[in-house]
Amino acid sequence: MVGDYISTSFAGGLATTVFAVGVPSTAFDEAMYAPTSRLSVATLAAATRASSSAGAVTGEGIGETHLALKRN
């Protein structure tokens, strides 16, 4: 068995990805694949959003398990 592998490389404002696909129940039968065309990458301005705490999870629960843990 081989490990999972995926890679993305950036050059000239474009991204190229590579991923492995293995054939089950065979030894050493794993191929690497890549898309036929490179992918465009968003500019920093387009990819950046202001942070917000709206909808943030507090980590506080109210269920039975949470209450039992608080008691212990």
N, CA, C and O atoms as a Tripos MOL2 file, in Angstrom:
@<TRIPOS>MOLECULE
protein
  288   287    72     0     0
PROTEIN
NO_CHARGES

@<TRIPOS>ATOM
      1 N           0.8490   -1.1800    0.0000 N.3       1 MET1
      2 CA          0.0000    0.0000    0.0000 C.3       1 MET1
      3 C           0.8920    1.2380    0.0000 C.2       1 MET1
      4 O           1.9390    1.2680    0.6460 O.2       1 MET1
      5 N           0.4640    2.2350   -0.7200 N.am      2 VAL2
      6 CA          1.2120    3.4850   -0.7750 C.3       2 VAL2
      7 C           0.4310    4.5780   -0.0480 C.2       2 VAL2
      8 O          -0.7730    4.4500    0.1760 O.2       2 VAL2
      9 N           1.1210    5.6430    0.3120 N.am      3 GLY3
     10 CA          0.4610    6.7640    0.9720 C.3       3 GLY3
     11 C          -0.2530    7.6500   -0.0280 C.2       3 GLY3
     12 O           0.0330    7.6190   -1.2250 O.2       3 GLY3
     13 N          -1.1770    8.4330    0.4760 N.am      4 ASP4
     14 CA         -1.8750    9.3960   -0.3760 C.3       4 ASP4
     15 C          -0.9000   10.4910   -0.7880 C.2       4 ASP4
     16 O          -0.0360   10.8820   -0.0040 O.2       4 ASP4
     17 N          -1.0330   10.9780   -1.9950 N.am      5 TYR5
     18 CA         -0.1390   12.0210   -2.4830 C.3       5 TYR5
     19 C          -0.9070   12.9670   -3.3850 C.2       5 TYR5
     20 O          -1.6080   12.5390   -4.3020 O.2       5 TYR5
     21 N          -0.7710   14.2460   -3.1190 N.am      6 ILE6
     22 CA         -1.3150   15.2720   -3.9960 C.3       6 ILE6
     23 C          -0.3710   16.4590   -3.9000 C.2       6 ILE6
     24 O           0.1770   16.7370   -2.8330 O.2       6 ILE6
     25 N          -0.1830   17.1500   -4.9950 N.am      7 SER7
     26 CA          0.7330   18.2710   -5.0140 C.3       7 SER7
     27 C           0.1590   19.3780   -5.8830 C.2       7 SER7
     28 O          -0.5010   19.1070   -6.8870 O.2       7 SER7
     29 N           0.4080   20.6150   -5.5040 N.am      8 THR8
     30 CA          0.0490   21.7560   -6.3290 C.3       8 THR8
     31 C           1.2630   22.6620   -6.4200 C.2       8 THR8
     32 O           1.8300   23.0560   -5.4010 O.2       8 THR8
     33 N           1.6560   22.9880   -7.6240 N.am      9 SER9
     34 CA          2.7850   23.8860   -7.8590 C.3       9 SER9
     35 C           2.2820   25.1340   -8.5610 C.2       9 SER9
     36 O           1.3880   25.0620   -9.4040 O.2       9 SER9
     37 N           2.8580   26.2830   -8.2110 N.am     10 PHE10
     38 CA          2.4390   27.5650   -8.7720 C.3      10 PHE10
     39 C           3.5740   28.1640   -9.5870 C.2      10 PHE10
     40 O           4.7280   28.1600   -9.1590 O.2      10 PHE10
     41 N           3.2370   28.6800  -10.7680 N.am     11 ALA11
     42 CA          4.2130   29.3610  -11.6160 C.3      11 ALA11
     43 C           3.4720   30.2710  -12.5850 C.2      11 ALA11
     44 O           2.5200   29.8500  -13.2420 O.2      11 ALA11
     45 N           3.9110   31.5060  -12.6670 N.am     12 GLY12
     46 CA          3.3270   32.4400  -13.6230 C.3      12 GLY12
     47 C           1.8480   32.7020  -13.4090 C.2      12 GLY12
     48 O           1.1200   32.9140  -14.3780 O.2      12 GLY12
     49 N           1.3820   32.6930  -12.1620 N.am     13 GLY13
     50 CA         -0.0190   32.9490  -11.8850 C.3      13 GLY13
     51 C          -0.9400   31.7800  -12.1880 C.2      13 GLY13
     52 O          -2.1610   31.9330  -12.1500 O.2      13 GLY13
     53 N          -0.3850   30.6320  -12.4830 N.am     14 LEU14
     54 CA         -1.1810   29.4310  -12.7700 C.3      14 LEU14
     55 C          -0.7600   28.3040  -11.8350 C.2      14 LEU14
     56 O           0.3710   28.2700  -11.3510 O.2      14 LEU14
     57 N          -1.6870   27.3850  -11.5910 N.am     15 ALA15
     58 CA         -1.3970   26.2460  -10.7250 C.3      15 ALA15
     59 C          -1.4720   24.9530  -11.5270 C.2      15 ALA15
     60 O          -2.2920   24.8120  -12.4340 O.2      15 ALA15
     61 N          -0.6120   24.0290  -11.1810 N.am     16 THR16
     62 CA         -0.6350   22.6940  -11.7620 C.3      16 THR16
     63 C          -0.7050   21.7060  -10.6070 C.2      16 THR16
     64 O           0.0630   21.8090   -9.6500 O.2      16 THR16
     65 N          -1.6070   20.7650  -10.6930 N.am     17 THR17
     66 CA         -1.7510   19.7700   -9.6330 C.3      17 THR17
     67 C          -1.4080   18.3860  -10.1600 C.2      17 THR17
     68 O          -1.5470   18.1120  -11.3520 O.2      17 THR17
     69 N          -0.9640   17.5250   -9.2720 N.am     18 VAL18
     70 CA         -0.6240   16.1480   -9.6040 C.3      18 VAL18
     71 C          -1.2000   15.2660   -8.5030 C.2      18 VAL18
     72 O          -1.1120   15.6090   -7.3240 O.2      18 VAL18
     73 N          -1.7850   14.1380   -8.8770 N.am     19 PHE19
     74 CA         -2.2960   13.2200   -7.8700 C.3      19 PHE19
     75 C          -2.0630   11.7840   -8.3090 C.2      19 PHE19
     76 O          -1.9670   11.4880   -9.5000 O.2      19 PHE19
     77 N          -1.9750   10.8980   -7.3230 N.am     20 ALA20
     78 CA         -1.6860    9.4890   -7.5880 C.3      20 ALA20
     79 C          -2.9690    8.6690   -7.5520 C.2      20 ALA20
     80 O          -3.8820    8.9430   -6.7720 O.2      20 ALA20
     81 N          -3.0180    7.6480   -8.4220 N.am     21 VAL21
     82 CA         -4.1300    6.6930   -8.4200 C.3      21 VAL21
     83 C          -3.5260    5.2980   -8.4820 C.2      21 VAL21
     84 O          -2.8250    4.9570   -9.4350 O.2      21 VAL21
     85 N          -3.8000    4.5010   -7.4700 N.am     22 GLY22
     86 CA         -3.2880    3.1380   -7.4260 C.3      22 GLY22
     87 C          -4.3620    2.1330   -7.7950 C.2      22 GLY22
     88 O          -5.5520    2.3840   -7.6090 O.2      22 GLY22
     89 N          -3.9370    1.0040   -8.3140 N.am     23 VAL23
     90 CA         -4.8660   -0.0810   -8.6570 C.3      23 VAL23
     91 C          -4.9070   -1.0380   -7.4670 C.2      23 VAL23
     92 O          -3.8630   -1.5340   -7.0440 O.2      23 VAL23
     93 N          -6.1010   -1.3070   -6.9150 N.am     24 PRO24
     94 CA         -6.1800   -2.1950   -5.7590 C.3      24 PRO24
     95 C          -5.7260   -3.6190   -6.0840 C.2      24 PRO24
     96 O          -5.8510   -4.0900   -7.2140 O.2      24 PRO24
     97 N          -5.2060   -4.2740   -5.0760 N.am     25 SER25
     98 CA         -4.8020   -5.6880   -5.1580 C.3      25 SER25
     99 C          -3.6850   -5.9570   -6.1540 C.2      25 SER25
    100 O          -3.5440   -7.0860   -6.6260 O.2      25 SER25
    101 N          -2.8960   -4.9560   -6.4800 N.am     26 THR26
    102 CA         -1.7260   -5.1810   -7.3350 C.3      26 THR26
    103 C          -0.5140   -4.5480   -6.6660 C.2      26 THR26
    104 O          -0.6510   -3.6200   -5.8690 O.2      26 THR26
    105 N           0.6360   -5.0360   -6.9840 N.am     27 ALA27
    106 CA          1.8680   -4.5040   -6.4070 C.3      27 ALA27
    107 C           2.4920   -3.4990   -7.3730 C.2      27 ALA27
    108 O           2.6420   -3.7780   -8.5620 O.2      27 ALA27
    109 N           2.8410   -2.3710   -6.8660 N.am     28 PHE28
    110 CA          3.5700   -1.3550   -7.6200 C.3      28 PHE28
    111 C           2.8330   -0.8620   -8.8630 C.2      28 PHE28
    112 O           3.4650   -0.5470   -9.8710 O.2      28 PHE28
    113 N           1.5020   -0.7920   -8.8010 N.am     29 ASP29
    114 CA          0.7340   -0.2980   -9.9400 C.3      29 ASP29
    115 C           0.0490    0.9920   -9.5290 C.2      29 ASP29
    116 O          -1.1070    1.0010   -9.1050 O.2      29 ASP29
    117 N           0.7890    2.0780   -9.6660 N.am     30 GLU30
    118 CA          0.2790    3.3900   -9.2800 C.3      30 GLU30
    119 C           0.7180    4.4040  -10.3340 C.2      30 GLU30
    120 O           1.8930    4.4730  -10.6960 O.2      30 GLU30
    121 N          -0.2340    5.1790  -10.8130 N.am     31 ALA31
    122 CA          0.0660    6.1750  -11.8450 C.3      31 ALA31
    123 C          -0.1300    7.5760  -11.2770 C.2      31 ALA31
    124 O          -0.8930    7.7670  -10.3300 O.2      31 ALA31
    125 N           0.5610    8.5520  -11.8580 N.am     32 MET32
    126 CA          0.4080    9.9580  -11.4810 C.3      32 MET32
    127 C          -0.3620   10.6470  -12.5970 C.2      32 MET32
    128 O          -0.0870   10.4250  -13.7760 O.2      32 MET32
    129 N          -1.3250   11.4840  -12.2260 N.am     33 TYR33
    130 CA         -2.1530   12.1920  -13.2000 C.3      33 TYR33
    131 C          -2.1100   13.6940  -12.9460 C.2      33 TYR33
    132 O          -1.8940   14.1470  -11.8220 O.2      33 TYR33
    133 N          -2.3210   14.4550  -14.0190 N.am     34 ALA34
    134 CA         -2.4000   15.9150  -13.9390 C.3      34 ALA34
    135 C          -3.4180   16.3870  -14.9640 C.2      34 ALA34
    136 O          -3.5990   15.7410  -15.9960 O.2      34 ALA34
    137 N          -4.0940   17.5210  -14.6910 N.am     35 PRO35
    138 CA         -5.0350   18.0520  -15.6840 C.3      35 PRO35
    139 C          -4.3030   18.4470  -16.9660 C.2      35 PRO35
    140 O          -3.1050   18.7280  -16.9470 O.2      35 PRO35
    141 N          -5.0260   18.4650  -18.0600 N.am     36 THR36
    142 CA         -4.3940   18.8160  -19.3380 C.3      36 THR36
    143 C          -4.1040   20.3090  -19.4490 C.2      36 THR36
    144 O          -3.2500   20.7150  -20.2380 O.2      36 THR36
    145 N          -4.8060   21.1320  -18.6690 N.am     37 SER37
    146 CA         -4.5170   22.5750  -18.6940 C.3      37 SER37
    147 C          -4.2970   23.0680  -17.2700 C.2      37 SER37
    148 O          -4.8620   22.5320  -16.3170 O.2      37 SER37
    149 N          -3.4690   24.0970  -17.1450 N.am     38 ARG38
    150 CA         -3.1830   24.6540  -15.8340 C.3      38 ARG38
    151 C          -4.3680   25.4850  -15.3500 C.2      38 ARG38
    152 O          -5.1660   25.9650  -16.1560 O.2      38 ARG38
    153 N          -4.4790   25.6530  -14.0490 N.am     39 LEU39
    154 CA         -5.6020   26.3430  -13.4260 C.3      39 LEU39
    155 C          -5.2210   27.7670  -13.0490 C.2      39 LEU39
    156 O          -4.1220   28.0040  -12.5470 O.2      39 LEU39
    157 N          -6.1240   28.7160  -13.2870 N.am     40 SER40
    158 CA         -5.8400   30.0990  -12.9040 C.3      40 SER40
    159 C          -5.9670   30.2380  -11.3930 C.2      40 SER40
    160 O          -6.6940   29.4860  -10.7440 O.2      40 SER40
    161 N          -5.2540   31.2050  -10.8480 N.am     41 VAL41
    162 CA         -5.2240   31.4440   -9.4110 C.3      41 VAL41
    163 C          -5.7690   32.8410   -9.1460 C.2      41 VAL41
    164 O          -5.4370   33.7840   -9.8650 O.2      41 VAL41
    165 N          -6.6040   32.9820   -8.1150 N.am     42 ALA42
    166 CA         -7.1610   34.2920   -7.7650 C.3      42 ALA42
    167 C          -6.0490   35.2310   -7.3050 C.2      42 ALA42
    168 O          -5.0510   34.7940   -6.7310 O.2      42 ALA42
    169 N          -6.2310   36.5130   -7.5610 N.am     43 THR43
    170 CA         -5.2780   37.5020   -7.0630 C.3      43 THR43
    171 C          -5.4190   37.5960   -5.5440 C.2      43 THR43
    172 O          -6.4260   37.1620   -4.9850 O.2      43 THR43
    173 N          -4.4310   38.1510   -4.8910 N.am     44 LEU44
    174 CA         -4.4700   38.2960   -3.4490 C.3      44 LEU44
    175 C          -5.6810   39.1240   -3.0240 C.2      44 LEU44
    176 O          -6.3480   38.7970   -2.0430 O.2      44 LEU44
    177 N          -5.9640   40.1980   -3.7670 N.am     45 ALA45
    178 CA         -7.1020   41.0560   -3.4320 C.3      45 ALA45
    179 C          -8.4250   40.2900   -3.5490 C.2      45 ALA45
    180 O          -9.3260   40.4890   -2.7330 O.2      45 ALA45
    181 N          -8.5460   39.4360   -4.5340 N.am     46 ALA46
    182 CA         -9.7870   38.6890   -4.7360 C.3      46 ALA46
    183 C          -9.9280   37.5500   -3.7270 C.2      46 ALA46
    184 O         -11.0430   37.1540   -3.3860 O.2      46 ALA46
    185 N          -8.8110   37.0290   -3.2540 N.am     47 ALA47
    186 CA         -8.8360   35.8820   -2.3570 C.3      47 ALA47
    187 C          -8.8890   36.2690   -0.8900 C.2      47 ALA47
    188 O          -9.0620   35.3970   -0.0390 O.2      47 ALA47
    189 N          -8.7470   37.5360   -0.5690 N.am     48 THR48
    190 CA         -8.6900   37.9820    0.8250 C.3      48 THR48
    191 C         -10.0140   38.5820    1.2590 C.2      48 THR48
    192 O         -10.5720   39.4350    0.5700 O.2      48 THR48
    193 N         -10.5050   38.1430    2.3790 N.am     49 ARG49
    194 CA        -11.7200   38.7000    2.9610 C.3      49 ARG49
    195 C         -11.4110   39.1170    4.3970 C.2      49 ARG49
    196 O         -10.5790   38.5000    5.0620 O.2      49 ARG49
    197 N         -12.0730   40.1490    4.8630 N.am     50 ALA50
    198 CA        -11.8920   40.5780    6.2480 C.3      50 ALA50
    199 C         -12.3930   39.4850    7.1850 C.2      50 ALA50
    200 O         -13.4020   38.8340    6.9150 O.2      50 ALA50
    201 N         -11.6800   39.2940    8.2830 N.am     51 SER51
    202 CA        -12.1020   38.2750    9.2400 C.3      51 SER51
    203 C         -13.3400   38.7290    9.9930 C.2      51 SER51
    204 O         -13.5990   39.9240   10.1390 O.2      51 SER51
    205 N         -14.0970   37.7510   10.4650 N.am     52 SER52
    206 CA        -15.3250   38.0400   11.1870 C.3      52 SER52
    207 C         -15.5610   36.9330   12.2020 C.2      52 SER52
    208 O         -15.1840   35.7840   11.9710 O.2      52 SER52
    209 N         -16.1740   37.2690   13.3110 N.am     53 SER53
    210 CA        -16.5120   36.2450   14.2960 C.3      53 SER53
    211 C         -17.9720   35.8270   14.1750 C.2      53 SER53
    212 O         -18.4720   35.0700   15.0070 O.2      53 SER53
    213 N         -18.6540   36.3120   13.1540 N.am     54 ALA54
    214 CA        -20.0580   35.9420   12.9460 C.3      54 ALA54
    215 C         -20.1570   34.4460   12.7040 C.2      54 ALA54
    216 O         -19.4630   33.9020   11.8460 O.2      54 ALA54
    217 N         -21.0040   33.7970   13.4460 N.am     55 GLY55
    218 CA        -21.1940   32.3550   13.2860 C.3      55 GLY55
    219 C         -20.0890   31.5260   13.9030 C.2      55 GLY55
    220 O         -20.0050   30.3250   13.6460 O.2      55 GLY55
    221 N         -19.2300   32.1470   14.7210 N.am     56 ALA56
    222 CA        -18.1350   31.4030   15.3410 C.3      56 ALA56
    223 C         -18.6760   30.3870   16.3360 C.2      56 ALA56
    224 O         -19.6790   30.6350   17.0060 O.2      56 ALA56
    225 N         -18.0190   29.2600   16.4260 N.am     57 VAL57
    226 CA        -18.4060   28.2200   17.3720 C.3      57 VAL57
    227 C         -17.6850   28.4830   18.6860 C.2      57 VAL57
    228 O         -16.4730   28.6960   18.6970 O.2      57 VAL57
    229 N         -18.4070   28.4710   19.7730 N.am     58 THR58
    230 CA        -17.8070   28.7750   21.0740 C.3      58 THR58
    231 C         -17.1940   27.5500   21.7280 C.2      58 THR58
    232 O         -16.3660   27.6860   22.6290 O.2      58 THR58
    233 N         -17.5780   26.3670   21.2980 N.am     59 GLY59
    234 CA        -17.0550   25.1560   21.9130 C.3      59 GLY59
    235 C         -17.8110   24.7580   23.1680 C.2      59 GLY59
    236 O         -17.4570   23.7650   23.8040 O.2      59 GLY59
    237 N         -18.8340   25.4980   23.5410 N.am     60 GLU60
    238 CA        -19.6290   25.1690   24.7200 C.3      60 GLU60
    239 C         -20.8510   24.3630   24.2940 C.2      60 GLU60
    240 O         -21.6040   24.7760   23.4120 O.2      60 GLU60
    241 N         -21.0340   23.2350   24.9190 N.am     61 GLY61
    242 CA        -22.1790   22.3980   24.5950 C.3      61 GLY61
    243 C         -23.1970   22.3990   25.7170 C.2      61 GLY61
    244 O         -22.9330   22.8890   26.8150 O.2      61 GLY61
    245 N         -24.3550   21.8470   25.4320 N.am     62 ILE62
    246 CA        -25.3940   21.7690   26.4530 C.3      62 ILE62
    247 C         -25.9560   20.3550   26.5570 C.2      62 ILE62
    248 O         -26.9250   20.1320   27.2830 O.2      62 ILE62
    249 N         -25.3750   19.4100   25.8550 N.am     63 GLY63
    250 CA        -25.8850   18.0420   25.8520 C.3      63 GLY63
    251 C         -25.4820   17.2700   27.0900 C.2      63 GLY63
    252 O         -24.7310   17.7600   27.9340 O.2      63 GLY63
    253 N         -26.0030   16.0300   27.1860 N.am     64 GLU64
    254 CA        -25.7350   15.1610   28.3340 C.3      64 GLU64
    255 C         -24.2570   14.9100   28.5530 C.2      64 GLU64
    256 O         -23.7710   14.9780   29.6820 O.2      64 GLU64
    257 N         -23.5400   14.6200   27.4760 N.am     65 THR65
    258 CA        -22.1110   14.3350   27.5950 C.3      65 THR65
    259 C         -21.3680   15.5400   28.1360 C.2      65 THR65
    260 O         -20.5160   15.4010   29.0130 O.2      65 THR65
    261 N         -21.6790   16.7200   27.6250 N.am     66 HIS66
    262 CA        -21.0140   17.9340   28.0860 C.3      66 HIS66
    263 C         -21.2630   18.1480   29.5790 C.2      66 HIS66
    264 O         -20.3320   18.4620   30.3210 O.2      66 HIS66
    265 N         -22.5070   17.9810   30.0240 N.am     67 LEU67
    266 CA        -22.8320   18.1800   31.4410 C.3      67 LEU67
    267 C         -22.1520   17.1400   32.3210 C.2      67 LEU67
    268 O         -21.7070   17.4540   33.4250 O.2      67 LEU67
    269 N         -22.0680   15.8940   31.8360 N.am     68 ALA68
    270 CA        -21.3930   14.8430   32.6170 C.3      68 ALA68
    271 C         -19.9150   15.1730   32.7600 C.2      68 ALA68
    272 O         -19.3430   14.9650   33.8300 O.2      68 ALA68
    273 N         -19.2980   15.6700   31.7310 N.am     69 LEU69
    274 CA        -17.8780   16.0310   31.8010 C.3      69 LEU69
    275 C         -17.6750   17.1960   32.7710 C.2      69 LEU69
    276 O         -16.6920   17.2190   33.5110 O.2      69 LEU69
    277 N         -18.5830   18.1480   32.7740 N.am     70 LYS70
    278 CA        -18.4650   19.2840   33.6990 C.3      70 LYS70
    279 C         -18.5800   18.8170   35.1470 C.2      70 LYS70
    280 O         -17.9170   19.3680   36.0250 O.2      70 LYS70
    281 N         -19.4160   17.8050   35.4100 N.am     71 ARG71
    282 CA        -19.5920   17.3000   36.7740 C.3      71 ARG71
    283 C         -18.3440   16.5890   37.2680 C.2      71 ARG71
    284 O         -18.0510   16.6050   38.4640 O.2      71 ARG71
    285 N         -17.6050   15.9640   36.3570 N.am     72 ASN72
    286 CA        -16.3990   15.2430   36.7620 C.3      72 ASN72
    287 C         -15.2790   16.2060   36.7990 C.2      72 ASN72
    288 O         -14.1510   15.8290   37.1160 O.2      72 ASN72
@<TRIPOS>BOND
     1     1     2 1
     2     2     3 1
     3     3     4 2
     4     3     5 am
     5     5     6 1
     6     6     7 1
     7     7     8 2
     8     7     9 am
     9     9    10 1
    10    10    11 1
    11    11    12 2
    12    11    13 am
    13    13    14 1
    14    14    15 1
    15    15    16 2
    16    15    17 am
    17    17    18 1
    18    18    19 1
    19    19    20 2
    20    19    21 am
    21    21    22 1
    22    22    23 1
    23    23    24 2
    24    23    25 am
    25    25    26 1
    26    26    27 1
    27    27    28 2
    28    27    29 am
    29    29    30 1
    30    30    31 1
    31    31    32 2
    32    31    33 am
    33    33    34 1
    34    34    35 1
    35    35    36 2
    36    35    37 am
    37    37    38 1
    38    38    39 1
    39    39    40 2
    40    39    41 am
    41    41    42 1
    42    42    43 1
    43    43    44 2
    44    43    45 am
    45    45    46 1
    46    46    47 1
    47    47    48 2
    48    47    49 am
    49    49    50 1
    50    50    51 1
    51    51    52 2
    52    51    53 am
    53    53    54 1
    54    54    55 1
    55    55    56 2
    56    55    57 am
    57    57    58 1
    58    58    59 1
    59    59    60 2
    60    59    61 am
    61    61    62 1
    62    62    63 1
    63    63    64 2
    64    63    65 am
    65    65    66 1
    66    66    67 1
    67    67    68 2
    68    67    69 am
    69    69    70 1
    70    70    71 1
    71    71    72 2
    72    71    73 am
    73    73    74 1
    74    74    75 1
    75    75    76 2
    76    75    77 am
    77    77    78 1
    78    78    79 1
    79    79    80 2
    80    79    81 am
    81    81    82 1
    82    82    83 1
    83    83    84 2
    84    83    85 am
    85    85    86 1
    86    86    87 1
    87    87    88 2
    88    87    89 am
    89    89    90 1
    90    90    91 1
    91    91    92 2
    92    91    93 am
    93    93    94 1
    94    94    95 1
    95    95    96 2
    96    95    97 am
    97    97    98 1
    98    98    99 1
    99    99   100 2
   100    99   101 am
   101   101   102 1
   102   102   103 1
   103   103   104 2
   104   103   105 am
   105   105   106 1
   106   106   107 1
   107   107   108 2
   108   107   109 am
   109   109   110 1
   110   110   111 1
   111   111   112 2
   112   111   113 am
   113   113   114 1
   114   114   115 1
   115   115   116 2
   116   115   117 am
   117   117   118 1
   118   118   119 1
   119   119   120 2
   120   119   121 am
   121   121   122 1
   122   122   123 1
   123   123   124 2
   124   123   125 am
   125   125   126 1
   126   126   127 1
   127   127   128 2
   128   127   129 am
   129   129   130 1
   130   130   131 1
   131   131   132 2
   132   131   133 am
   133   133   134 1
   134   134   135 1
   135   135   136 2
   136   135   137 am
   137   137   138 1
   138   138   139 1
   139   139   140 2
   140   139   141 am
   141   141   142 1
   142   142   143 1
   143   143   144 2
   144   143   145 am
   145   145   146 1
   146   146   147 1
   147   147   148 2
   148   147   149 am
   149   149   150 1
   150   150   151 1
   151   151   152 2
   152   151   153 am
   153   153   154 1
   154   154   155 1
   155   155   156 2
   156   155   157 am
   157   157   158 1
   158   158   159 1
   159   159   160 2
   160   159   161 am
   161   161   162 1
   162   162   163 1
   163   163   164 2
   164   163   165 am
   165   165   166 1
   166   166   167 1
   167   167   168 2
   168   167   169 am
   169   169   170 1
   170   170   171 1
   171   171   172 2
   172   171   173 am
   173   173   174 1
   174   174   175 1
   175   175   176 2
   176   175   177 am
   177   177   178 1
   178   178   179 1
   179   179   180 2
   180   179   181 am
   181   181   182 1
   182   182   183 1
   183   183   184 2
   184   183   185 am
   185   185   186 1
   186   186   187 1
   187   187   188 2
   188   187   189 am
   189   189   190 1
   190   190   191 1
   191   191   192 2
   192   191   193 am
   193   193   194 1
   194   194   195 1
   195   195   196 2
   196   195   197 am
   197   197   198 1
   198   198   199 1
   199   199   200 2
   200   199   201 am
   201   201   202 1
   202   202   203 1
   203   203   204 2
   204   203   205 am
   205   205   206 1
   206   206   207 1
   207   207   208 2
   208   207   209 am
   209   209   210 1
   210   210   211 1
   211   211   212 2
   212   211   213 am
   213   213   214 1
   214   214   215 1
   215   215   216 2
   216   215   217 am
   217   217   218 1
   218   218   219 1
   219   219   220 2
   220   219   221 am
   221   221   222 1
   222   222   223 1
   223   223   224 2
   224   223   225 am
   225   225   226 1
   226   226   227 1
   227   227   228 2
   228   227   229 am
   229   229   230 1
   230   230   231 1
   231   231   232 2
   232   231   233 am
   233   233   234 1
   234   234   235 1
   235   235   236 2
   236   235   237 am
   237   237   238 1
   238   238   239 1
   239   239   240 2
   240   239   241 am
   241   241   242 1
   242   242   243 1
   243   243   244 2
   244   243   245 am
   245   245   246 1
   246   246   247 1
   247   247   248 2
   248   247   249 am
   249   249   250 1
   250   250   251 1
   251   251   252 2
   252   251   253 am
   253   253   254 1
   254   254   255 1
   255   255   256 2
   256   255   257 am
   257   257   258 1
   258   258   259 1
   259   259   260 2
   260   259   261 am
   261   261   262 1
   262   262   263 1
   263   263   264 2
   264   263   265 am
   265   265   266 1
   266   266   267 1
   267   267   268 2
   268   267   269 am
   269   269   270 1
   270   270   271 1
   271   271   272 2
   272   271   273 am
   273   273   274 1
   274   274   275 1
   275   275   276 2
   276   275   277 am
   277   277   278 1
   278   278   279 1
   279   279   280 2
   280   279   281 am
   281   281   282 1
   282   282   283 1
   283   283   284 2
   284   283   285 am
   285   285   286 1
   286   286   287 1
   287   287   288 2
@<TRIPOS>SUBSTRUCTURE
     1 MET1         2 RESIDUE 1 A MET
     2 VAL2         6 RESIDUE 1 A VAL
     3 GLY3        10 RESIDUE 1 A GLY
     4 ASP4        14 RESIDUE 1 A ASP
     5 TYR5        18 RESIDUE 1 A TYR
     6 ILE6        22 RESIDUE 1 A ILE
     7 SER7        26 RESIDUE 1 A SER
     8 THR8        30 RESIDUE 1 A THR
     9 SER9        34 RESIDUE 1 A SER
    10 PHE10       38 RESIDUE 1 A PHE
    11 ALA11       42 RESIDUE 1 A ALA
    12 GLY12       46 RESIDUE 1 A GLY
    13 GLY13       50 RESIDUE 1 A GLY
    14 LEU14       54 RESIDUE 1 A LEU
    15 ALA15       58 RESIDUE 1 A ALA
    16 THR16       62 RESIDUE 1 A THR
    17 THR17       66 RESIDUE 1 A THR
    18 VAL18       70 RESIDUE 1 A VAL
    19 PHE19       74 RESIDUE 1 A PHE
    20 ALA20       78 RESIDUE 1 A ALA
    21 VAL21       82 RESIDUE 1 A VAL
    22 GLY22       86 RESIDUE 1 A GLY
    23 VAL23       90 RESIDUE 1 A VAL
    24 PRO24       94 RESIDUE 1 A PRO
    25 SER25       98 RESIDUE 1 A SER
    26 THR26      102 RESIDUE 1 A THR
    27 ALA27      106 RESIDUE 1 A ALA
    28 PHE28      110 RESIDUE 1 A PHE
    29 ASP29      114 RESIDUE 1 A ASP
    30 GLU30      118 RESIDUE 1 A GLU
    31 ALA31      122 RESIDUE 1 A ALA
    32 MET32      126 RESIDUE 1 A MET
    33 TYR33      130 RESIDUE 1 A TYR
    34 ALA34      134 RESIDUE 1 A ALA
    35 PRO35      138 RESIDUE 1 A PRO
    36 THR36      142 RESIDUE 1 A THR
    37 SER37      146 RESIDUE 1 A SER
    38 ARG38      150 RESIDUE 1 A ARG
    39 LEU39      154 RESIDUE 1 A LEU
    40 SER40      158 RESIDUE 1 A SER
    41 VAL41      162 RESIDUE 1 A VAL
    42 ALA42      166 RESIDUE 1 A ALA
    43 THR43      170 RESIDUE 1 A THR
    44 LEU44      174 RESIDUE 1 A LEU
    45 ALA45      178 RESIDUE 1 A ALA
    46 ALA46      182 RESIDUE 1 A ALA
    47 ALA47      186 RESIDUE 1 A ALA
    48 THR48      190 RESIDUE 1 A THR
    49 ARG49      194 RESIDUE 1 A ARG
    50 ALA50      198 RESIDUE 1 A ALA
    51 SER51      202 RESIDUE 1 A SER
    52 SER52      206 RESIDUE 1 A SER
    53 SER53      210 RESIDUE 1 A SER
    54 ALA54      214 RESIDUE 1 A ALA
    55 GLY55      218 RESIDUE 1 A GLY
    56 ALA56      222 RESIDUE 1 A ALA
    57 VAL57      226 RESIDUE 1 A VAL
    58 THR58      230 RESIDUE 1 A THR
    59 GLY59      234 RESIDUE 1 A GLY
    60 GLU60      238 RESIDUE 1 A GLU
    61 GLY61      242 RESIDUE 1 A GLY
    62 ILE62      246 RESIDUE 1 A ILE
    63 GLY63      250 RESIDUE 1 A GLY
    64 GLU64      254 RESIDUE 1 A GLU
    65 THR65      258 RESIDUE 1 A THR
    66 HIS66      262 RESIDUE 1 A HIS
    67 LEU67      266 RESIDUE 1 A LEU
    68 ALA68      270 RESIDUE 1 A ALA
    69 LEU69      274 RESIDUE 1 A LEU
    70 LYS70      278 RESIDUE 1 A LYS
    71 ARG71      282 RESIDUE 1 A ARG
    72 ASN72      286 RESIDUE 1 A ASN
